[in-house]
């Protein structure tokens, strides 16, 4: 294959990735048998007490080179004089037998940082955490390659080890530095950013250090963990409907622009008041506060959208940072670099740096199924779960000429590959890292490199699993989504295994159209026999009410008491309920699912929706219903 003629190719298929799910199937081994044994026997064990440090004879370990007079094998005694330097306490595995003790020099080498650390910028104190952004390691991924049957060398650029937990730390710092250098930011300026979360975390971290205010505007689908981290960093969080297109008035971009305009209007009003008071010789009072005259005349912005989608500091942060580091760490010996694409800044910056320095190296862009970045002419934009990559529009900072080809990945492939990186390499990565690995595997297969040990393929690991502990890191979540088999779960609920949904007595669902107001939805919910209301497309509402159920493609989602309570705190009561629906509720057919599977799902979801034999969703199961079924089974025998 002529690698120079690859541009425009969109790769999607893979033979190797179809086997990944099998790696996670529960295997019955000695550990599992032992766990089952202790559950049944529950025998008491002797718990040893903890001795004092001084009685362990470890003092000799803690000596500097200039103080050493031999090694740990008995040539000198402990400083506390108890003579136990070579003696181990029963039950302590730290020292072992006298004959196997290593020298102190060996132990120093074992536990010390590498010599390169003492020559790096991290070997001295830093003025702030922002100076630690970047300089992330490039790690060989030989174990994941072996698990997938890949002979070529895989390398992961660990951007998740940046202080804020993602590669977006680089662009947050870069955009702020560029804005400061241009004199655009007033002291205490509000930095408003439409974001999928990681840029918001980076900006919140930088704002905390520099004294700015940060406002993150992000879709509802983004994880709770991101929300909480930004909140703890001092950020104001605004949420928008996940389904809103980028150019709709309910989108995160529109809300950001609206907030910036409101704050700028307040600034203009303050300047006018200051100017008027200055002419009359009065103290420049603004909104009840004595403002400094020079502050009133300040032309810097009190609210600024740094706009990662248009800001050249985004790709430049990667051109001079990530790309340069990658080339230095690999010695320029790379055959392929794989980059997930969101705003496109990392692809543009890294891709251009690679092409400028190592033109022989292929640059591969990864785009999730449902996004339009790989093919802007794609008419069908579908929802996808993986966060931080893909968009429904092409940002300005995305240079499509920086890539040789595109790879499309699915949610299932992405999350399974992320879990594989966790399981085999110990890398605490997020879902987009799995998309990068899946994209790399597909590209390797496409170019016929699977068995070529000479090829070196690097890919970016953008963010951390810290942000997704309630999502793909959870076995229960993965099983609920259908990405893992239910056998991986700890609790199998054998007492429910032979019971079906049809054995439950389920009250009917209540329905509202998506155009109903929050107030109207709350009224219906309070009268409902279930603690939730199903939200349907307006045109099918009459049919839904007459049939008592809704087809899956006409169901927009559900709202619960908690959802409505939060929504009424964020929106006026007249807002449409369709803007706050939860479309993540699991749906099970009543004919082919056991109560054991329902119980597993209810560990992470407050309820599951039930689809009847006719295909209509007409009921819901909550934990209370299963408890009632359990009691009935006990009473009946």
C-alpha positions in Angstrom: 0.0 0.0 0.0 1.3 3.5 -0.9 1.3 5.3 2.4 1.6 8.6 0.7 -1.9 8.2 -0.8 -3.8 7.6 2.4 -5.4 11.0 3.0 -9.2 10.9 2.9 -9.3 7.2 4.0 -11.7 6.5 6.8 -10.9 3.2 8.6 -13.6 1.5 10.7 -13.3 -2.3 10.8 -11.1 -4.5 13.0 -10.7 -8.3 13.6 -8.6 -8.0 16.8 -10.9 -5.7 18.7 -13.7 -8.2 18.6 -11.8 -10.4 21.0 -11.3 -7.7 23.7 -14.5 -8.4 25.6 -13.4 -12.1 26.1 -10.4 -10.9 28.1 -12.8 -9.6 30.9 -14.9 -12.8 31.2 -14.8 -14.1 34.8 -12.4 -17.1 35.1 -12.9 -19.6 37.8 -9.5 -20.1 39.5 -7.9 -20.6 42.9 -8.7 -17.0 44.0 -12.4 -17.4 43.2 -12.6 -20.8 44.9 -10.9 -19.4 48.0 -13.3 -16.5 48.1 -16.3 -18.8 47.9 -14.8 -21.0 50.6 -14.3 -18.2 53.1 -17.9 -17.0 52.5 -19.2 -20.4 53.4 -16.9 -21.2 56.3 -16.3 -17.8 57.9 -13.6 -19.0 60.2 -11.9 -16.8 62.8 -8.2 -16.0 62.1 -5.4 -14.8 64.3 -4.7 -11.1 63.6 -1.0 -10.3 64.5 -0.3 -7.2 66.5 1.9 -4.4 65.1 5.3 -4.0 66.7 7.1 -0.7 67.0 9.4 0.6 64.3 12.4 0.6 66.7 12.1 -3.1 67.3 12.4 -4.0 63.6 16.1 -3.3 63.2 15.5 -1.1 60.2 17.7 1.8 61.2 20.6 0.7 58.9 18.3 1.2 55.9 18.0 4.9 56.6 21.6 6.0 56.3 23.2 8.4 53.8 26.2 7.2 51.6 28.7 9.1 53.7 27.5 7.4 56.9 27.7 3.9 55.6 30.2 1.4 57.0 29.4 -1.8 55.0 26.1 -3.2 53.9 22.9 -4.7 55.5 24.2 -8.2 55.7 25.7 -7.9 59.1 28.8 -5.7 58.7 27.3 -3.0 60.9 24.7 -2.8 63.6 21.7 -0.6 64.0 22.1 2.8 65.5 19.6 2.1 68.2 22.0 -0.6 69.5 19.5 -3.4 69.6 21.5 -5.6 67.2 18.4 -6.5 65.2 19.7 -5.1 61.9 19.6 -8.6 60.3 16.7 -10.0 62.2 13.1 -10.1 60.9 10.0 -10.3 63.0 7.7 -13.3 62.4 5.0 -12.5 59.9 7.0 -9.5 58.4 7.8 -9.9 54.7 9.9 -6.8 54.5 13.3 -8.3 55.4 13.3 -12.0 54.9 16.2 -14.3 55.7 19.7 -12.9 56.5 21.3 -14.6 53.5 19.0 -12.9 51.0 19.5 -9.3 52.2 20.6 -6.9 49.5 23.3 -4.3 50.0 22.4 -0.7 51.0 23.7 0.5 47.7 21.4 -1.8 45.9 18.4 -0.7 48.0 19.3 3.0 47.3 19.2 2.3 43.6 16.0 0.4 44.0 14.0 3.2 45.7 15.7 6.4 44.3 14.4 8.5 41.5 16.2 8.0 38.2 19.3 10.2 37.8 17.5 12.2 35.1 15.1 13.6 37.7 17.9 15.5 39.4 18.6 17.3 36.0 15.0 18.2 35.2 13.0 21.3 36.1 11.1 19.2 38.6 14.3 18.8 40.8 13.7 22.3 42.3 10.7 24.1 43.7 8.2 25.4 41.2 6.5 28.8 41.5 3.1 27.2 41.0 1.5 24.0 39.8 1.1 25.4 36.3 4.9 25.0 35.8 4.3 21.2 36.2 1.9 21.1 33.2 3.2 18.9 30.4 6.5 16.9 30.3 4.4 13.7 30.5 6.1 10.3 30.1 6.1 8.1 27.0 5.6 4.5 28.1 6.1 1.2 26.3 2.8 -0.8 26.2 4.2 -4.3 25.6 1.6 -6.1 27.8 -1.4 -4.7 26.0 0.3 -5.4 22.6 0.7 -9.0 23.7 -2.9 -9.3 24.9 -4.1 -8.1 21.5 -1.6 -10.2 19.5 0.3 -7.2 18.1 4.0 -7.5 17.3 4.7 -3.9 16.6 5.8 -1.6 19.4 3.0 0.4 21.1 3.9 3.6 23.0 1.5 5.7 25.2 2.0 9.4 25.8 0.6 9.7 29.4 -1.2 13.1 29.3 -3.5 11.9 32.1 -0.5 12.5 34.5 -0.7 16.2 34.0 -1.6 18.1 37.2 -5.2 18.6 36.1 -5.5 15.1 34.8 -5.7 15.7 31.1 -3.9 17.1 28.0 -6.3 20.1 28.2 -4.1 21.5 31.0 -1.7 22.5 28.2 -4.2 24.6 26.2 -5.7 26.1 29.3 -2.4 27.4 30.4 -1.5 28.4 26.9 -4.7 30.3 26.2 -4.4 32.2 29.5 -0.8 33.1 28.9 -1.5 34.4 25.4 -4.5 36.5 26.6 -2.4 38.0 29.4 0.5 38.8 27.0 -2.1 40.6 24.8 -3.4 42.6 27.8 -7.0 41.2 27.3 -7.7 40.0 30.8 -8.6 42.4 33.6 -7.8 41.4 37.2 -10.4 38.9 38.4 -11.7 38.4 34.9 -14.3 35.7 34.4 -13.0 33.1 32.0 -16.1 31.5 30.4 -15.6 28.3 28.4 -17.9 25.9 26.6 -16.3 22.6 27.3 -16.7 18.9 27.6 -15.1 19.2 31.1 -11.4 18.7 30.8 -10.7 22.2 29.5 -12.9 23.5 32.2 -10.8 21.7 34.8 -7.6 23.1 33.3 -9.0 26.6 33.3 -10.4 26.3 36.8 -6.9 25.1 38.0 -5.1 28.0 36.3 -7.8 30.5 37.5 -7.3 29.3 41.1 -3.6 30.0 40.8 -3.9 33.3 38.9 -6.9 34.8 40.6 -9.4 34.7 37.8 -13.0 33.5 38.0 -13.8 30.4 35.9 -17.1 29.5 34.4 -17.5 26.1 32.7 -20.5 25.6 30.4 -21.0 21.9 29.5 -23.6 19.5 28.3 -25.6 17.4 30.8 -24.0 14.1 29.6 -20.6 15.0 31.0 -19.6 13.1 34.2 -20.5 14.1 37.7 -16.9 13.7 38.7 -15.8 16.5 36.3 -18.6 18.8 37.7 -17.4 18.2 41.3 -13.8 18.7 40.6 -14.4 22.0 38.8 -16.7 23.1 41.6 -14.0 22.3 44.2 -11.5 24.4 42.2 -13.8 27.4 42.5 -15.5 27.2 39.1 -19.1 28.1 38.4 -20.8 25.3 36.5 -23.6 25.8 33.9 -25.2 22.7 32.2 -27.0 22.6 28.9 -29.1 19.9 27.1 -26.9 17.1 25.7 -29.1 17.0 22.6 -28.6 20.7 21.7 -26.7 21.2 18.5 -23.7 23.6 18.7 -25.5 26.4 16.8 -28.8 26.1 18.8 -29.8 28.7 21.4 -29.8 26.1 24.1 -26.2 24.9 23.4 -23.2 25.4 25.6 -21.7 27.8 23.1 -24.8 30.0 23.0 -25.1 30.1 26.8 -21.4 31.1 27.1 -21.9 34.0 24.6 -25.0 35.1 26.4 -23.2 35.3 29.7 -20.3 37.1 28.3 -22.6 39.7 26.7 -24.4 40.3 30.0 -21.2 40.8 31.9 -19.8 43.2 29.2 -23.1 45.2 29.4 -22.6 45.6 33.1 -19.0 46.7 32.5 -20.1 49.4 30.0 -22.8 50.6 32.5 -20.1 50.8 35.2 -17.9 52.9 32.9 -20.7 55.2 32.0 -21.5 55.8 35.7 -17.8 56.4 36.5 -17.5 58.9 33.6 -20.7 60.7 34.7 -19.6 60.9 38.3 -16.1 62.0 37.3 -17.6 65.0 35.3 -19.6 66.1 38.3 -16.7 65.7 40.7 -18.4 62.9 42.7 -16.9 59.7 44.1 -17.3 57.0 41.4 -19.8 54.8 43.0 -20.9 51.8 41.0 -23.6 49.5 42.2 -23.2 50.7 45.8 -19.4 50.3 45.8 -16.7 53.0 45.7 -14.9 51.9 42.5 -11.4 53.2 41.7 -11.4 55.6 38.8 -8.7 53.7 37.0 -10.7 50.5 37.2 -13.6 52.2 35.5 -11.4 53.2 32.7 -9.8 49.8 32.3 -10.3 48.5 28.7 -9.4 44.9 29.6 -12.2 42.3 29.5 -14.1 41.5 32.7 -15.5 38.4 30.9 -13.6 36.5 28.3 -14.4 33.4 26.3 -11.0 32.0 25.4 -12.7 29.8 22.9 -10.7 26.7 22.5 -12.4 26.0 19.2 -11.0 29.2 17.5 -7.9 30.1 19.7 -4.6 29.4 18.0 -3.0 29.0 21.4 -4.8 25.6 21.4 -2.8 23.9 18.6 0.3 25.9 19.3 0.4 24.5 22.9 0.7 21.0 21.2 3.0 22.1 18.4 5.6 23.4 20.8 4.7 21.2 23.7 3.2 17.7 23.2 4.6 17.2 19.7 8.1 18.3 20.6 8.1 16.1 23.7 6.9 13.1 21.7 9.7 13.4 19.2 12.4 14.0 21.8 11.2 11.0 23.9 11.1 8.7 20.9 14.3 9.9 19.4 12.2 10.7 16.3 11.8 6.9 15.7 8.1 6.7 15.1 6.2 5.2 12.2 2.7 6.3 13.3 1.2 8.7 15.8 -2.5 8.3 16.7 -4.5 11.3 18.1 -8.1 11.5 19.2 -9.9 14.5 17.8 -12.1 16.8 19.8 -11.5 20.5 19.2 -8.8 19.4 16.8 -6.0 21.4 18.5 -4.0 18.4 19.5 -4.3 16.8 16.1 -3.3 20.1 14.4 -0.4 20.8 16.7 1.0 17.3 17.1 0.4 16.5 13.4 2.1 19.6 12.1 5.1 19.0 14.4 5.4 15.4 13.3 5.2 16.3 9.6 7.8 19.1 10.0 10.3 16.8 11.7 9.5 13.2 10.7 7.6 13.4 7.4 7.8 9.6 7.0 5.6 9.2 10.1 1.9 8.6 9.6 -0.5 10.8 11.5 -3.9 9.1 12.3 -6.9 10.9 13.6 -9.6 9.1 15.7 -13.2 10.2 15.6 -16.1 8.5 17.5 -19.1 7.1 15.6 -21.7 9.8 15.7 -19.3 12.7 15.2 -18.8 14.6 11.9 -15.1 15.4 12.2 -13.9 12.5 10.0 -16.5 13.3 7.4 -18.0 16.8 7.7 -20.6 16.0 5.0 -22.0 13.2 7.1 -25.7 13.9 7.5 -26.5 11.6 10.4 -25.2 12.8 13.8 -25.8 10.2 16.4 -25.4 10.4 20.2 -22.3 8.7 21.6 -21.2 8.2 25.2 -17.4 8.7 25.2 -16.5 12.1 26.4 -14.0 14.7 25.3 -13.7 13.8 21.6 -15.9 14.2 18.5 -18.2 17.1 17.7 -21.2 18.0 15.6 -19.3 20.8 13.8 -15.7 21.3 12.6 -13.8 23.7 14.9 -11.5 26.4 13.3 -8.4 25.0 15.0 -8.8 21.6 13.2 -6.4 21.4 10.3 -7.6 18.4 8.3 -4.4 18.5 6.3 -2.4 17.5 9.4 -3.6 13.9 9.2 -3.0 11.1 6.8 -6.2 9.2 7.5 -9.1 8.9 9.9 -10.3 6.0 12.1 -13.9 5.7 13.4 -14.4 4.0 16.8 -17.4 2.9 18.7 -18.3 3.5 22.4 -17.9 -0.2 23.1 -14.5 -0.4 21.5 -13.3 2.7 23.4 -14.4 1.6 26.8 -13.2 -1.9 26.5 -9.8 -0.7 25.3 -9.6 1.8 28.2 -10.4 -1.1 30.6 -7.7 -3.1 28.9 -5.1 -0.4 29.5 -6.1 -0.3 33.1 -6.0 -4.1 33.5 -2.8 -4.9 31.6 -0.7 -1.8 31.9 -1.9 -0.2 35.2 -2.7 3.1 33.4 -5.5 5.1 35.0 -6.8 6.4 31.7 -10.2 7.8 30.6 -12.5 6.6 27.8 -10.8 8.6 25.0 -7.6 6.8 25.7 -9.4 3.6 24.8 -10.6 5.3 21.6 -6.9 6.1 20.8 -5.9 2.5 21.4 -8.8 1.1 19.3 -7.9 3.6 16.6 -4.3 2.5 16.7 -5.2 -1.2 16.4 -7.5 -0.5 13.5 -4.8 1.5 11.7 -2.2 -1.1 12.4 -4.4 -3.8 10.9 -5.3 -1.6 7.9 -1.7 -1.0 7.0 -0.7 -4.6 7.6 1.7 -4.0 10.5 0.2 -6.5 13.0 3.2 -8.8 12.8 5.9 -6.2 12.0 8.0 -5.8 15.2 10.0 -3.0 13.6 7.1 -0.6 13.5 6.7 1.9 16.4 3.2 3.4 17.0 2.6 6.1 19.6 -0.8 7.3 20.7 -2.0 10.0 23.1 -3.7 9.0 26.3 -5.7 12.3 26.8 -7.3 12.1 30.3 -7.7 10.2 33.6 -10.1 7.6 34.8 -10.6 9.8 37.9 -13.3 11.6 35.9 -15.3 8.4 35.1 -15.5 6.3 38.3 -19.3 6.3 38.0 -19.1 5.3 34.3 -16.9 3.0 32.4 -14.6 2.2 35.4 -17.7 0.6 37.0 -18.3 -3.0 36.1 -22.0 -2.5 36.8 -22.1 0.5 34.3 -20.3 -1.5 31.6 -22.7 -4.4 32.0 -25.8 -2.2 32.0 -24.5 -0.7 28.7 -24.0 -4.2 27.3 -20.2 -3.8 26.9 -19.4 -6.6 29.4 -21.1 -9.9 30.2 -23.0 -9.9 33.5 -20.7 -12.8 34.8 -18.1 -10.2 35.7 -20.2 -8.8 38.4 -19.6 -9.7 42.1 -23.2 -10.3 43.0 -25.1 -12.8 40.8 -28.4 -12.8 42.8 -28.9 -16.5 42.4 -32.2 -16.3 44.4 -33.7 -14.3 41.5 -32.2 -16.3 38.6 -35.4 -18.2 37.8 -37.8 -15.3 38.3 -38.8 -13.0 35.4 -40.2 -9.5 35.2 -43.6 -10.9 34.5 -43.7 -12.2 38.0 -43.8 -8.6 39.3 -46.8 -6.5 39.9 -45.8 -3.2 38.2 -47.9 0.0 38.2 -48.3 1.7 34.8 -46.0 4.5 33.6 -47.1 8.1 33.3 -46.2 10.1 30.2 -45.7 13.8 29.3 -44.7 15.4 26.0 -41.2 16.9 25.7 -42.8 20.3 25.2 -44.5 20.2 28.7 -43.2 22.7 31.2 -41.2 21.6 34.3 -44.2 22.7 36.4 -46.6 20.5 34.3 -44.2 17.5 34.5 -43.9 17.9 38.3 -47.7 17.9 38.6 -47.9 14.6 36.6 -45.1 13.1 38.6 -46.7 13.8 41.9 -49.9 12.0 40.7 -48.0 9.1 39.2 -47.9 5.6 40.7 -44.2 5.5 39.8 -41.4 7.8 41.0 -40.7 8.9 37.4 -42.4 10.2 34.3 -41.6 9.1 30.7 -41.0 12.0 28.3 -42.2 11.3 24.8 -42.2 13.1 21.4 -45.2 15.5 21.3 -46.6 14.0 18.1 -47.1 10.5 19.6 -48.5 11.6 23.0 -52.2 10.9 22.2 -51.4 7.4 20.9 -49.1 6.7 23.9 -51.9 7.6 26.3 -54.4 5.4 24.6 -52.1 2.4 24.4 -50.5 2.9 27.8 -47.0 2.5 26.3 -44.4 4.1 24.0 -42.2 2.7 21.3 -38.5 2.9 22.0 -37.8 5.4 19.1 -40.5 7.8 20.4 -39.2 7.8 24.0 -37.0 10.8 24.6 -36.1 9.9 28.2 -37.4 10.1 31.7 -37.4 12.5 34.6 -37.4 11.6 38.3 -38.2 13.6 41.4 -34.5 14.4 41.8 -34.1 15.4 38.2 -37.1 17.8 38.4 -35.9 19.2 41.7 -32.5 20.1 40.3 -34.0 21.4 37.1 -36.3 23.8 39.0 -33.2 25.1 40.7 -31.5 25.8 37.4 -34.4 26.8 35.1 -37.7 28.6 35.3 -40.8 26.5 35.8 -41.9 27.3 32.3 -38.8 25.6 30.7 -39.5 22.6 28.6 -39.0 19.2 30.3 -37.4 17.9 27.2 -34.3 20.0 28.0 -33.6 18.0 31.2 -34.5 14.4 30.4 -32.3 11.5 31.3 -31.9 9.3 28.3 -29.6 6.8 30.0 -32.3 4.7 31.5 -31.8 0.9 30.7 -34.6 -0.9 28.9 -35.2 -4.6 29.2 -37.7 -6.8 27.3 -40.0 -8.6 29.7 -39.7 -11.9 27.9 -35.9 -12.5 28.0 -34.5 -11.1 31.2 -34.3 -12.5 34.7 -34.8 -10.6 38.0 -31.2 -11.4 38.8 -30.1 -9.3 35.8 -32.5 -6.6 36.9 -31.1 -6.6 40.4 -27.6 -6.1 39.0 -28.7 -3.1 37.0 -30.5 -1.6 40.0 -27.2 -1.4 41.8 -26.3 1.7 39.7 -29.6 2.8 38.3 -32.6 3.8 40.4 -34.9 1.8 38.1 -35.1 0.1 34.8 -37.7 0.5 32.0 -39.7 -2.6 30.9 -40.6 -3.3 27.3 -43.7 -5.4 26.8 -44.2 -8.4 24.4 -45.7 -5.9 21.9 -42.6 -3.7 22.0 -44.1 -0.9 24.0 -42.3 0.5 27.0 -45.0 0.6 29.6 -43.6 0.0 33.1 -40.5 0.5 35.3 -38.9 -1.6 38.1 -37.2 -0.1 41.2 -35.4 -1.8 44.0 -38.6 -1.8 46.1 -40.3 -4.0 43.6 -37.5 -6.6 43.9 -37.6 -6.6 47.6 -41.3 -7.2 47.5 -40.7 -10.1 45.1 -38.1 -11.5 47.5 -40.4 -11.5 50.4 -43.2 -13.2 48.4 -40.7 -15.9 47.4 -39.7 -16.5 51.0 -43.4 -16.6 52.1 -44.3 -19.1 49.4 -41.7 -21.4 50.3 
